[in-house]
Amino acid sequence: MKILEKVSLFSSKKDLFLFFIFIFTLLSLSLFFEYYKYKELTKFDSQLVDAKVLKEYDKTKLTKKGKIKSYKILKLRSDDGLVFYTMASKKLKNLKNKHLHVEIWAGNISFKEYIKGFFAFSKILNICDKPTLKQKLASFIDAQHANSDIAKLYKALFLALPLPTSMQTQFSNLGISHLIAISGFHLGVLAAILFFIIKYPYKILQNRYFPYRSYKRDTFIIISLVLLGYLLFLDSPPSLLRAFVMLIVGFILYDRGIQIVSMQTLLITVLLILALFPKLVFSIGFWLSASGVFYIFLFLIHFKEYSKIKQFILLPFWVYLMMLPFSMAIFGNFSLYHPLSILWTTLFTLFYPLAIALHVIGMGNLLDTPLQHLLHVDTHAIQHILSKGYLVIEILLSLAAVFSKKALYLLLGYTLLLFIYFVYNMA
């Protein structure tokens, strides 16, 4: 029996040209819409905006008279997706996740500032104290944990709520920040859980009432709708948005017998997302997420002859080494516990669904003891920001590795040398 091979999406230069025309048209329309919103925002000196507080933190500054002034900085997202920063009185407490009705003065910002996220002076006119669904779920999680730090960890895992700086630093030192911040990895685990929950009940109904339908296609539609609802509920984090679009694109290609694990798939996804949401070009989280998928695909393409077991064992080591320079260039935290993130990543695939199930039945505190030990590990970390020049070298070698296996081994050797260098600096 002859097995049909997967075909490439672009079979000719004409197909590729038409795709880029489509992306360019979509990007032009998105930028035009954003520019229209920008002009509406800056039409008058001030605008009234309804927004949600994403982050709040205290700041101090020295005034011209030599006095220390304390105030709050708020990061807000308006109801139409506008992200901006503003100041607030330090007297206002616990604003995070609350909805505000504010007057902002943004008349002098440029379009580039508008796209990237800007600072604007504001006046808070009203604070909505009515608890949202996310706040109710956060309270539900809080009630299951005696330790507030553990509760914050789970709220970050399930609700994408930001962690305190001290906890972020601890997880960065341990090399597991990517496990705490909701990303495509979490989406993949959720999709797998939903598939096994839906598959068998659906097949029973299918066999009885609609045997003519494809259970794979229908199951995917149900899973996609659930994940879309979760994505919107979390306010569409960039890494999760990338993963969701890739999931949709990947299934469409799979359903049509087109090769999924290819750089074409990644390129389509990245260009499509940027064309629809041009603001993400300035999102570090989005590019880190896309880079992670790039290195996974690079490994699977060049080492496709390896057995599934061998790929499963080696892939975490590969991704860790490839992403290490990005981590050190952006965050700069390293400890001898850092390489153990390879093990934590593998164990997380078991921990994450178990943690969800335990919280659903009200027994989320069962795993608190080992997590408390993790939070208090003395990592003896070093702070070493890797020069951007080293990151540029890795990016160039990575692009060359798409076409050359020699470049792939050079890339592997380069990242290994960087890893040895960081370990040596721990001595």
HUZI-V860819 format. One record per pair of residues at least 6 apart in sequence whose C-alpha atoms are under 6 Angstrom apart, sorted by the first residue. I is the first residue (numbers start at 0). J is the second residue. Records with the same first field share a line. If there is no record, write none. Layout:
I->J, J
This chain:
5->256, 257, 258
6->257, 258
7->257, 258
9->15
25->274
26->274
29->275
41->106
44->104, 106
45->103, 104
46->102, 103
47->101, 102
48->100, 101
49->77, 99, 100
50->75, 76, 77, 78, 98, 99
51->75, 76, 96, 97, 98
52->74, 75, 95, 96, 97
53->74, 75, 95, 96
54->73, 74, 95
55->72, 73
56->71, 72
57->70, 71
58->69, 70, 71
59->68, 69
60->67, 68
61->67
70->88, 89
71->86, 87, 88, 89
72->85, 86
73->84, 85
74->83, 84
75->82, 83
76->82
82->116
83->116, 117, 118
84->118
85->118, 119, 120
98->127
99->125, 126
100->124, 125
101->122, 123, 124
102->121, 122
103->120, 121
104->119, 120
105->119
114->278
141->150
143->363, 364
144->150, 364
154->160
155->161
156->179
170->176
172->332, 333, 334
173->336, 337
174->337, 340
175->340
182->238, 239
183->239, 242
237->285
238->284, 285, 288
245->268
249->259
315->341
320->414
327->384, 385
328->384, 385
331->382, 383, 384
332->381, 382
333->380, 381
334->378, 380
357->363
396->410
399->406
400->406, 407
